[in-house]
Amino acid sequence: MDLDRETNLVMDMVGASAFGDPQRAGELLERLAEGRPSGDMYPVCCAVAGAAKVLLEHMAAGVPGAAYWGLQIVGDGPVPPDVTFAQRFVVAYANGDTDMCLALYRAQEEQPGDVLPDAVCALVIYTGHLVRASWEARFGGFGHG
């Protein structure tokens, strides 16, 4: 699959997630995984995080000190590991820390079972939430009409 096609699939996948269509997002994620050597989804994770970075920059336009991103956990109770991965991966990518991105990815990859697929799905969902938040911040609502 060529880069343009993969880019379009990533954007469609994030859009499906943002619009609440997890089945479509999952189908597109499966298409992106097909034919990858040993299921290497790191480039896909970077593409999704790249979209998230653009959204974060858009939401922070004009905010002093928005050149470095951090993560603040709000609320009680533990955050699920796949969500923690998604948040940390986006923050690392937004800060240009590709070494941390790769370390986070490899840590998920080394876990048994469906840890990595769950983490990649969480990254897509998290980025979909950022699409919604960015849209709502800019236009005051989300969706058509």
C-alpha positions in Angstrom: 0.0 0.0 0.0 1.4 3.4 -0.9 1.9 6.3 1.5 -1.0 8.4 0.1 -3.4 5.5 0.5 -2.3 4.8 4.0 -2.6 8.5 4.9 -6.1 8.6 3.6 -7.0 5.4 5.5 -5.6 6.9 8.8 -7.6 10.1 8.3 -10.8 8.2 7.5 -10.2 5.9 10.5 -9.8 8.9 12.9 -12.8 10.5 11.3 -14.9 7.4 11.8 -13.8 7.3 15.5 -14.7 11.0 15.9 -18.1 10.5 14.5 -18.8 7.5 16.7 -18.5 4.7 14.1 -16.1 2.2 15.9 -17.0 -0.6 13.5 -15.8 1.5 10.5 -12.7 2.6 12.4 -11.9 -1.0 13.2 -12.3 -2.1 9.6 -10.0 0.6 8.5 -7.5 -0.3 11.2 -7.6 -4.0 10.0 -6.9 -2.8 6.4 -3.9 -0.8 7.6 -2.6 -3.9 9.5 -2.9 -6.2 6.5 0.4 -7.0 4.8 2.6 -5.4 7.4 5.6 -7.3 8.5 4.7 -9.1 11.7 1.9 -6.6 12.2 4.1 -3.6 12.7 1.7 -0.9 13.5 4.3 1.7 14.7 4.1 3.8 11.5 0.3 3.8 11.8 0.6 4.9 15.5 2.9 7.7 14.4 0.4 8.8 11.7 -2.5 8.8 14.2 -0.4 10.7 16.7 0.6 13.2 14.0 -3.1 13.9 13.5 -3.5 14.3 17.2 -0.6 16.7 17.4 -2.1 18.9 14.7 -5.4 19.0 16.7 -3.6 19.8 20.0 -1.7 22.7 18.2 -5.0 23.9 16.8 -6.7 23.9 20.2 -3.7 25.7 21.8 -3.3 28.4 19.1 -2.3 31.6 20.7 -1.7 30.0 24.2 1.6 31.0 25.6 3.9 28.1 26.5 2.1 25.6 24.3 5.3 24.5 22.7 5.7 21.6 25.2 2.9 19.1 26.0 2.3 17.4 29.3 -0.3 15.1 30.6 -2.6 15.7 33.6 -4.8 12.9 34.9 -8.0 14.2 36.3 -10.5 12.1 38.3 -10.4 9.2 40.7 -9.4 5.7 40.0 -6.8 4.1 37.7 -6.6 4.9 34.0 -6.7 1.7 31.9 -3.3 0.7 30.5 -4.4 1.0 26.9 -5.6 4.6 27.5 -2.4 5.5 29.3 -0.5 4.2 26.3 -2.6 6.4 24.0 -2.2 9.5 26.1 1.5 9.1 26.6 2.2 8.2 23.0 0.4 11.4 21.8 2.2 13.6 24.3 5.6 12.1 23.4 4.9 12.5 19.7 3.6 16.0 20.1 6.8 16.9 21.9 9.0 15.3 19.2 10.2 12.5 21.5 10.3 9.7 19.0 12.6 7.6 21.2 9.8 7.6 23.9 7.2 6.8 21.2 9.2 3.8 20.1 9.8 2.7 23.7 6.1 2.9 24.5 5.2 1.0 21.4 7.8 -1.7 22.1 6.6 -2.1 25.7 3.1 -2.8 24.4 4.4 -5.1 21.7 6.3 -7.3 24.2 3.2 -7.9 26.3 1.3 -11.1 25.8 -2.2 -11.3 24.3 -4.1 -8.4 22.8 -2.2 -5.7 24.7 -0.8 -4.0 21.5 -4.0 -4.2 19.4 -6.0 -2.8 22.4 -3.4 0.0 22.7 -3.6 0.9 19.0 -7.4 1.0 19.2 -7.2 3.2 22.3 -4.9 5.6 20.3 -7.4 5.8 17.5 -10.3 6.4 20.0 -8.3 9.0 21.9 -7.5 10.9 18.7 -11.1 10.7 17.7 -11.9 12.4 21.1 -9.4 15.1 20.2 -11.1 15.7 16.9 -14.4 16.2 18.7 -12.8 18.5 21.3 -11.1 20.6 18.7 -14.3 20.9 16.6 -16.4 21.8 19.7 -13.8 24.4 20.8 -13.8 26.0 17.4 -17.5 25.8 16.4 -19.3 25.2 19.7 -20.8 21.8 18.7 -20.1 18.7 16.7 -21.8 17.0 13.8 -24.0 18.1 11.0 -26.7 20.8 11.1 
